[in-house]
Amino acid sequence: MRGTPRSFPWLMVRLLLVGSAASIGFFACGMRSASAAPTSEAAADEEGHAGGGSSEHGESTHEPAGGDHDSGGDHGHHDEFDLGHGNATAGLENPASWQYDTALFTAIVFLIVLAVLGKFAWRPIMDGLERRERSIAHTIAEAEKKLAQASEHLKEYEAKLASAAAEAKEIVDRAHKNAEAAAERIRREAEEAARRQRERAVQEIGLAKEQALQELADKVAQVVFGAAGKVLEREVKPQDHSRLVQEALAKLPSDN
């Protein structure tokens, strides 16, 4: 049902074109026949004159032989009702007049059909064409609108994609910087821990050395004081002096 309003104007246009072509064809045929009619009539007259001349010639030829003058004379004259000679078109209707009437009738019918179609079909045809034009214009406008919207969406998506790419790059750069900072911090902490451990080891070694020296001094003092006390208690002989030294040396720590 939706195709009827659109097909009706085109059907009327086709009918109008067919009617116009038929009317023009009939009119052209009528004009051609009308122009050809005088030529046919002139040819018929010439044929009639030729027939009359031959009859007279026949009469003069057969007269010395004693033939019938009446029969020869009758043979040489034209008969108005004889359709076998040059008077074949005398009693008929003029073809040129009839063709003009047909052309005039065709033209009148064409004008009537044109008026009827113009009154009852032209407006629907124009309305259909206008509706078709509006529909096409609306379709083009909708397509352009959708194209503009698609272009806007494409620009938005491209902007979002560029923003996401920039954000991802920023995140990656930040991660690289954080990783480098963390590595630098860990390196510094490791170096600091190693330095503190080294210093602590040096301090512990120094303390242990001082403590060992202190213990050694205490022991030497004890040995010396003990040896001196023993010397004071008795007279020391060379053999005793050597033995005391050996004993004192034996009491010293063997590590240092």
Secondary structure by P-SEA (a helix, b strand, c coil): ccaaaaaaaaaaaaaaaaaaaaaaaaaaaaaaaaaaaaaaaaaaaaaaaaaaaaaaaaaaaaccccccaaaaaaaaccccccccccccccccccaaaaaaaaaaaaaaaaaaaaaaaaaccaaaaaaaaaaaaaaaaaaaaaaaaaaaaaaaaaaaaaaaaaaaaaaaaaaaaaaaaaaaaaaaaaaaaaaaaaaaaaaaaaaaaaaaaaaaaaaaaaaaaaaaaaaaaaaaaccccaaaaaaaaaaaaaaccccc
